Amino acid sequence: MAPPSSLLFSLWLLMVLGAGSVLLLCHLQDVLVLQKMPGVSVAVAPDKEVMLADGSIASVVFDLGQQRSSPPVFDDSLVGSRHQVTKRRRKLLLKSGAPAGAEEEHQLRLARTQDARRRRLDEVCALYQPGGAVEQRVSRRQVSRVYVEDRSRLLYCEVPKAGCSNWKRVLMVLGGSATSTQHIPHDAVHYTDRLRRLESYDHAAIAARLGSYTKVLFVREPFERLVSAFRDKFESPNSYYHPVFGRPIISRYRTNATHAALRTGAGVTFREFVQYLLDVRRPVGMDIHWEPVSQLCHPCLLRYSFIGKFESLKDDADFVLRSVGAPANLSFPDFKDRNPLAERTSSEMTQKYFSLLDTTERQKAYDFYYMDYLMFNYPKPFKDLH
């Protein structure tokens, strides 16, 4: 005999309620797991976005247009397939034609990389500069290479041979003194009054900007940066570096130098250049093109929000631009305006130049840039280094 319809209805109702309870329990377990993570508090927003302890939202890690004194620390444990792309971000992705999943993963990878780089720098600073000079007043000299763009609330420390010319072009566009990065000549970039340095402000204004602006630093593999600087300043015609640096270098380190070499300063060899670099009694002073970044930009003191690398320059720079709310049509340029026909300095080329040195010279050069290698997590360029 068939069971009465009322009994069937009751059984169906119990099954529905049971399934609903299971789903609710699973959701609560997810929330409880997140709440147990150190330093994380969870609130469920209307769009089910996970909110971090500092108030930032994990699911909008891919759209960092909001101004903040420093970017959030991205916890890899919070990021997974269950996190949804926000409605605004979804619209942007659809408009750009990029697959939401691929773009989301790309931005997430960049965010994780930034987190790792900042943590690495913090660890090195804590080890070698304990206390981090927290109470130290920043001097004008320590911010002399930092450029200010007030519209985007951006600070950029200039590191020569690590994309600084194109970064200055970007700053000029952001500041409204140029409409495009494509038509700004080299001299207009480096000899202009349209870019302002942080050192030109009074101490209160310097402190305010350091505390509230996004601080950006871009670095490069130290040996490669050194070779790039040597090729640019000594292997190419240069009316400043040949007489100012070349003549005293040749005079001090070259035996039986010709009168022509002593007069012009042209033809400095890479070994002579490295001898000058490592000499505690240099015949001519240090230059920003080969000064270590640890001394040029004071990363332990200034606590940069973004640490980009020349090896991933385009991706890292565009990530910064999106984070500060730059116009969507502004992307980082990749053209080479100094000696455009010359081959770019590569890791392979760098190996060739340093193979001209003996083991002791290479070790001393590595020691000279040791803090840069350590702070920015570059591997040893030669196996025999220690």
Buried (B, 14 or more C-beta within 10 A) or exposed (E): EEEEEEEEEEEEEEEEEEEEEEEEEEEEEEEEEBEEEEEBEBEEEEEEBBBBBEEBBBBBBBBBEEEBEBBBBBBEEBBEEEBBBBEEBEEBBEEEEEEBEEBBEBBBEBBBBBBBBBEBBBEBBEEEBEEEBEEEEBEBEBBBBBBBBEEBBBBBBBBBBBBBBBBBBBBBBBBEBBEEBEEBEEEBBEEEEBBBBBBEBEEEEBEEBBEEBBBBBBBBBBBBBBBBBBBBBBBEEBEEBBBBBBBBBBEBBBEEBEEEBBEBBBBBBBBBBBBBBEEEEBBEEEBBBBBBBBEBBBBBBBBBBBBBBBBEBBBBBBBBBBBBBBEEEBBBBEEEBEEEEEEEBEEEBBBEBBEEBEEEBBBBBBEBBBBBBBBBBBEEBBEEBE
